[in-house]
Amino acid sequence: MQKPTRPLTQPPATPSGMEAGSPWPLGAHWDGHGINFAVFSAHAQALEVCLFDAAGTQEAARIHLPSHTNDVWHGYLPNAKPGLVYGLRAHGPWRPDKGHRFNPAKLLLDPYARDIVGQFEWRDGHFAYDRNFPLALDAHDNAKYALKARVLADDMSRVGDAFAPLRPASPVIYELHIKGFSKRNPKVPQALRGTYAGLAHEASISHLKQLGVTTVSLMPVHFSLDEERLATLGLHNYWGYNTLGFFCPDPRLASGFNDLSPRDEFRHMVSTLHAAGMAVWLDVVFNHSAESDERGPHLSFRGLDNASYYRLQAEAPAHYDNYSGCGNTLDIRHPRVLQLVMDSLRFWANDMHVDGFRFDLAPVLGRGQGAADPNGFSPHSAFFTAVAQDPVLSRVTMVAEPWDLGPNGYQLGNFPRGWLEWNDQFRDTQRRFWLHGPSANTTRGDFALRLCGSSDRYQKHQRAPADSVNYVASHDGFTLLDLVSYNHRHNLANLEGNRDGHGDNLSTNCGQEGPTDDVAVKALRGRLQRALLATTLLAQGTPMLCAGSELGHGQQGNNNPYCQDNDTSWIDWAAADAELLAFTQRLLKLRRKLLPFGNHWYSGLTDPLGLHDLAWLQSDGTALQGDAWQNPASQVMGCLIGKPGRSKAPLLLLVNPEPNDHAFMLPAGVWQGALDTSNTRGESRWHGQGEVRVQLPAHSLLLLAAAGADLGGI
């Protein structure tokens, strides 16, 4: 076996003209007279800045950073200007057994890069070790084809620009992928399709406004890489959950219209959405980086200070804790890594005017602050505390994906007050209730618990019902149409032998598998889609739609199209289901006008006039109580939303997931139909006097409003 080699520890002499500079701010910043460089590394013995030509192909100079303050290497280059292209080289020990992986032959990307130069290609030269002899250093210099950073001028027009984040009072979230949303929209100019500018185009804005969403949640836009395995197979990481640059909008999502940089095109998009009254959230990935596990490349963090940036196994520091499933886990416990996350979030809020963040695998952020439990999750961790006291970030919306792959990784309901959380229990319960029937062992009690804010998860922690983000389809899993069209995943195009993604859907109500011309099957699928949409958008909590759900978007049964950057994932606007779109628009108008549930917990108690704030009914009009909640023989139920605490007229929500129509005895009063999901557009002209029976169609939901409710314009 080849013996490990020792890297050069003495860098070249510092050229004259480099001054001491400042250890803050981190990264490379132009002050109008020169550029200050500041790079964190607690274990490096020296750091160099390497300067390149504008194309980033020819190395022009190596400059030793002359100063070292509190683990930050820094220097100031007078007369240097924006546009300067640079990379970093770190000198230090090659001791993987101690967690150190320095190799100055490898050019490294500044973690604080605002603009990234180059097209990444997988090459052996990106690896610090000989891939045939893992203990041996690889001495090949990769500078010519490594990614570099470009120094940008700060936009002085935004200095002092007081940013007030948009926080809609009753948000309706619309999750979308920048490229997939507009790539196939014929109303968007072809040059703009699939880009930031495409989302900002009037055709996109018009659709979102007419639909009635208040908040656009963007899938990752940080600079990311395709994994080596995907690149070898000719596939791409379409979703983008593989970040390398936490301060850089991905240039692949930019059109370059009006000669705007990716950064300015993103800013234009945000300002356009704001002008239309919509908030903008980003899906961010701070649980891991694109450098993968110990067999991965040296691109940035690993080469600068592996032992600081990553969580290493305590008994085997050559290996990584892998709570992300992607090979590594960023160590948010380290103050400088925490600073990186906080600086990135503030950059996107302050400079890019983003209104909120959705955190992928968020428990990683709250893990292991104490020696007694280095892996445990706490809502009082340093990260959550830092966010809560931050004058900028405490004002924006924070949303958690409340699970990771670490010990006790499922933390739904355990995040700090004020945080929203994706509620997968709402998703799974509603799917079973509407699609699988009594065989799924989902009862009326389960349905009601999720419909009304999941009190078992949130109320005990003094959380509000709105903290529950309710959804039945997201980017991850079957689309809404595929959910009611396929019993099994069809992921062969991902080239993983159909083993990836979620397990089988086992949807017994959906009829035959895949596309069909059978009128009855198509009608049933439409009815199920509408019932799921209505349940999601009328439930107590914060609803989320996945882009395309309102259009009948399908992915041919692929429930994990993370690597399908093609027609599989892109919304086909030409095939949009106009009736389903009209239904969803009507549904959201009803939500805005009637506000079925308030953002408070209901007691079921009565006021002095004998009116319930919330009452549950069986189909014969009697109270639903006791063992009847868990009776699998019947799933038909009603929910009377009345007073106290409700200023609007009472509402009655009737639910029938069963395959046959049911008669339902209405409470006393005069009732009018507001929504009927058995109708393709949700229209209902029913009007009647209680106590009478109303016919409740199979696989459907009815919303009735008491006399006096204003249904005008719906």
C-alpha positions, 0 to 999 in steps of 0.5 A, a space after each residue: 500500500 502506498 504510504 500517505 504523503 505530507 502536504 506542503 506546510 510553508 506557502 509562498 511568500 506574501 507579495 508586497 502590497 497585501 495589507 493586514 485587513 480585517 477578520 470581518 466580514 467573512 468572505 471577499 468584500 470591496 469597500 470602494 478602495 480595495 478588497 478585504 478577504 476573511 476566511 475561517 479555519 481553526 486548523 489550517 496552518 496557512 491560507 492563500 488567495 489565488 487570483 485568476 483571469 476573468 474566465 477563471 482559467 489562468 492562475 495569475 497570483 497566489 497571495 498569502 493571507 498575512 493575518 490570523 485573528 480568532 481562527 480567521 485568516 485575513 488580508 486586504 488587497 488595495 486597489 483591487 476591484 469588483 469582478 476579481 476572480 479568486 479561489 483558496 488554498 489551505 495548508 495543514 495536516 493530512 490526518 483523516 484519522 484526526 479529522 483533518 483533510 488539508 491538501 493545498 493542491 486543491 483549489 477551494 471555493 470560498 464558503 461566502 462566495 456571492 457569485 460562482 464562476 465555472 461549470 462544474 465537471 466531475 474529475 478525479 482531480 477534485 479529490 484530495 486523495 488518490 482514488 486507488 489509494 485512499 490514504 495517499 494524497 493526490 498532488 494534481 492541481 485542479 485549479 484550471 477546472 475548479 469552481 471559483 468565486 467572483 467579487 461583487 460590488 455591494 448594491 449601495 442603492 439597497 443600503 438603508 433600505 428598510 425591509 419589512 417582511 410580508 407575513 400574510 394574516 392567513 397564508 396559503 402556501 404554493 410550493 414550486 420549482 423555479 424551472 418546472 413552473 414556467 418551463 412549458 408555459 406558452 404564455 411566457 416568452 420562451 427565453 424566460 421560461 424556467 427562470 427567475 424572470 419566468 416566475 416574474 412574468 405577468 402570465 405567472 403572476 396572473 395565475 398565482 393571483 387568480 388562484 388566490 395563493 398568498 405565499 410562494 415557497 421556492 424549492 432550493 435556489 442556492 448554488 448546487 451540484 449534481 451528485 457524481 453518480 447522477 452525472 455518470 448516468 447522464 442525470 441531473 439533481 433537478 430539485 437542488 437539495 445538494 448545496 455548495 454555495 449558500 450565498 449564491 442564487 443558482 445561475 442555471 435558473 437565470 435567463 440573463 434578460 436585460 443583462 441582469 446578473 442572476 442575483 439581480 434577476 432574483 431580486 427583480 422576481 422577488 420585488 415583482 411578487 411583492 408588488 403583487 402582494 405575495 410573500 416569497 419563502 426559500 427552501 434552504 438546505 443547511 443539514 449537509 453540503 455537496 461534498 458527500 461522505 469521506 469518499 467525496 471531493 474537496 470543493 470548499 468546506 472539507 478542504 478549509 477545515 473538515 473538523 470544524 464544518 462537519 460532524 465527525 464520528 467521535 470514535 472514528 473521525 475519518 467518518 461522518 455522522 450522516 443525519 441527512 442521508 447524503 453522506 455528511 452533516 454540517 456541524 451547527 454546534 460550531 460557532 463559525 458554522 452557526 455564523 455561516 448559517 445565520 449570515 446566509 439567512 440574513 443575506 437572503 432576507 436583507 439583501 434579497 428581500 426573502 420573507 421566510 425560509 423552509 428548512 430541509 431536515 430541520 432537526 439537524 439544526 437543533 441537535 447536540 449542544 450539550 455533552 450529556 446528549 450530543 445528538 439530542 434535539 432541543 427547541 432551545 438549541 443555539 440556532 433557535 436561540 440565535 434566530 429568536 433574538 436576531 433583529 432581522 430573522 426574528 421577523 421572517 417566517 420560519 418553517 421546519 421539515 420536522 424530521 431527519 435521519 438521526 436518533 429520535 429524528 421525528 420532531 413534529 410539534 417540538 419546534 419553538 413557538 412561532 415556527 411552522 412545521 410540515 405536518 406529514 400526519 395530516 398528509 397521511 391521515 387524509 390520504 388514508 381516509 379518502 383513498 384507502 377506505 376503512 381497510 386503512 384503519 383511519 377513523 373519524 377521530 383520526 380525521 377530525 384530529 388532523 382537520 382541526 390543527 393536530 392538537 395532540 402535536 401542537 396545543 400541548 406545547 402552547 403552539 397555535 393551530 396555524 403552526 401546522 402546515 397542512 398538505 396532501 402532496 408536495 414536491 416529495 412523493 406522488 403528485 395529487 393526480 398520480 396519488 389517485 391514479 397509481 397504486 405503485 411507484 414508477 421510478 425506473 427512469 431514476 435508474 435505481 431499480 425502482 427502489 427509491 422514493 416512498 413505498 407503494 401507495 396501495 390506493 384501493 379507491 383509484 381503480 385501474 393503474 395509470 392513464 385511462 379513457 374510462 369515464 367512470 374511473 376519470 370521474 372518480 379520480 376527479 372527485 377524489 382530487 377535489 375532496 383532498 383539495 377541499 380538506 386541505 384548504 378548509 382545514 384548521 392550520 396553514 394550507 400548502 398546495 404543490 404547484 400543478 395540483 390545481 392543474 392536474 399535473 402528473 409525473 407518470 407515477 414517478 414519486 421521486 423525480 428529484 433527478 428528472 429535469 425534463 417533461 416528467 417534472 415540468 408542468 404541462 400547461 397545455 394539458 391543464 385541467 380547466 375544471 380543476 383549476 376553476 374548482 381550486 379558485 372557488 375553494 380559495 375564495 370560500 376560504 378567504 370569505 368564510 374563514 372556516 376555522 380560527 387560529 385558536 383551539 376549540 373547546 366544544 363547549 357551549 355559550 349561555 345561548 346554548 351554541 357550540 363553538 365546534 360540534 361533531 355530528 353523525 349522519 342522523 344528526 346526533 352528537 358524535 361521541 364516545 366509541 362512535 369516533 373509532 367505529 370503522 363501520 362508518 366514516 360519514 360525519 359532520 362538523 358544525 362550526 359556530 359560536 362563541 369565538 366566531 363572528 361570521 355565520 355558522 358553517 356545516 362541513 359534511 364529509 363522506 369518504 365512502 363509496 355510496 351516497 348517504 343521507 344526512 340530517 341537518 341541524 335546525 336552521 336555514 342552510 345554503 350550499 357553499 361547496 360541493 366537491 362532487 361537482 367538477 367546479 365545486 358549485 352548489 345551489 342547494 338551499 333548505 330548511 333544517 331539520 331535513 335530510 340532505 343527500 351527501 354524495 359518495 367520496 365528497 365533501 359539502 360545505 353549507 353556510 347558515 342563512 346570512 352568510 355572504 357568498 357573493 362573488 363566489 
